[in-house]
């Protein structure tokens, strides 16, 4: 039984972690424009915020099961609005050195997690489909929060690594690159708005 659960969980987790989304776009954009040194604070913000959201969702899924649809409906619009704001910010950002990539990066990346509907939907799906039906102890919920954070964060690290490897090329063509990244992010926001 647990094997069949894992076999359905891992493809879902992989697709969620490695497809374009707010975290991955922010990670590649930050590292490609500012490098790993300043990008660390953004990556730390992504990880910390992701874990906080996972933990909060774990606890709330037990208590808010009857009200999740309403909660997700409101978060859908708030999250899409924030994603559009972030896309605008990325599209107008300059190459390394023109803006502050690290000083406020942690807070921005941390707060993104609370408006990132992709993460919230991931959390709700993981807990309601893969964790709570089989084990709803607080210990298991916290362990799964950490595990799922690591899985999700691995996608952001992969995208950040791509940004680091391509940094010298992206630096020459930062404007088109940032516009493409912003358009991908906007497409993510549109998908959130049109999803049921």
N, C-alpha and C positions, 0 to 999 in steps of 0.2 A: 504494500500500500504506500509506504513512504517513498519507494522508488518511483512509482507513477506520479506522485506529487512533485518530486524533484525534477522528473523529466518534463513536466509541464511548466514548472517554475523557471528553470534555467533559460529556456528560449525567451520567455517573457522578460526576465531580468536583463538578458543580454541585449535584446532589442531596445529596451528602455535606456540602458546605460550607454550604448554606443551610437545611437542615432542622434542626429542634430537636435539640440534642445538648448534652453537658456544656459545651463551650466557649461555644456561643451563649447558653445559658441563663445561665451565669456572667457573660457580657459584658453582657447586657441587665439582669440583676439588679444588677450592680455599678454600672453607669452610671446606672440609674434611681434607685438608692438613694443613691449617693455623688457622682454627677456625673463629668464627664470628668477633672477634675483628679486625683481619687483613683483613678479608673478606669484611668488610664494604666498604673499599675504592674501591674494585673491583665492588661490587654491585652498589655503587654510580656512578662509571664510566659507568657501563652498562645502568643505568637509564638515566643519563645525555646524553650520546651518543645516546641512542635510541630516546630520545625526540628531539635532534638536527636533527637526520636523518629523523624522522617523519615530523618535521616542514619544513625542506629543501625540502623533497619530496612533501609535500603539495603544496608549492609555485611553485616548478618546474613542477609538473604534469600539472598545468595550462598552462605553457609556453612551455614545451618540449613534448607535446603529439605526435607530428609528429616524434620525434627523440628518443623516449623511447626504441624502439627495439635495436637500435645501442648502446645506453647507457647501457642497461642491458647486451648486448652481451659482451662489454668490462669489465663491473663489474663482470660478471660471472667468467672470468678467473682470474682477480685480487683477487676477493673474495676467490676463490678456493685455490689460491696460499697462501694467508694469513691463511686460515683455515688449510692447510697442515703444514705450519710453526708452527701454534699454537698447532696442534696435536703433532708434534715433541717435542715442548717445554714441553707439558704436560707429554709425555711418559718418558722424561728424568728427570723430576722434582723429588726432594726428599721429604721426610716427613717433617713435621713442624719443622722449625728451621734450615733446611739445606739451604734454599733459602730465598730471600726477597719476601714475599707474599703480602705485603701491600704498601711498599714505592712507587713502580712504578706501582702498580696494577690499580690505577685509570686511568692513562694515557693509559695503555695497553687495559683495558676494554673499555674505551672511544673510542679509535682508532679502535677497533674491529668493532664497529657499522658501520663505514664508509666502511668497506670491507666485511661486513656481508650481502651477497646476499640474504639470507633468510629474513632479515629485510627489505632490499630494495624492494624485490619482494612483501613482505607483504604490505609495504607502497604503492607501485604503485597499487597493487590490491585493497586495501581498498579505495584509493582515486578515482581510475578510475571506480570502480564497485559500491561502496557503498556511497560515499560522493559527489563528484563533479557533478554527474548527477542529484542530488536532491537539492544541496545547495552549491554554489561555493563562498560564502562570505568568506572573510579572517577570520572573527570571527569564523565561523563554522569549517574552516580548522584547525585553532589553537586549538579549543576545541577538535576536533576529534584527533588531534596529541597527546594531553595530555591524552585523554581517551584510545587511542590505545597503548600508552606507558605504561600506568598502566596495561592494559590487558596483554601485552607482558611481562612486568616486573614481574607480578604475577607468571608466569611460572618459571622465574629465581629464585624467592624467594622460590618457592616450591622445586626446585632442590637443592638450597643452604640449605634449612632446612633438606632435606634428607642427605646431606653431613654432617651437624652438628650432626644429630642423630647417624649417622654411623661412626663418626670421630674416636672413639677409636678402632673400628674394622678395619676400612680402614687404620689407622696408622700402624697396624701390618702387613698388606698386601698391603702397598702403591704401590709397584712396579707393581704387577699384576693389581691392580685397575687402576693405571694411564695408563697402556698399554691398558686396555679395554676401558677407556674413550677416549684415543687417537684414537683407532680403530673406535669407534663410530663417533668421530669427522671427521676422514678421510672418513668414509662412507658418511657423510653429504657433504663433499667436492666433492666426486665422483658423488653423485647425482646431485650436481650443474652442474658439467661438462657434464653429459650425458643428462640433461634435455634440452628440446627444448626451 
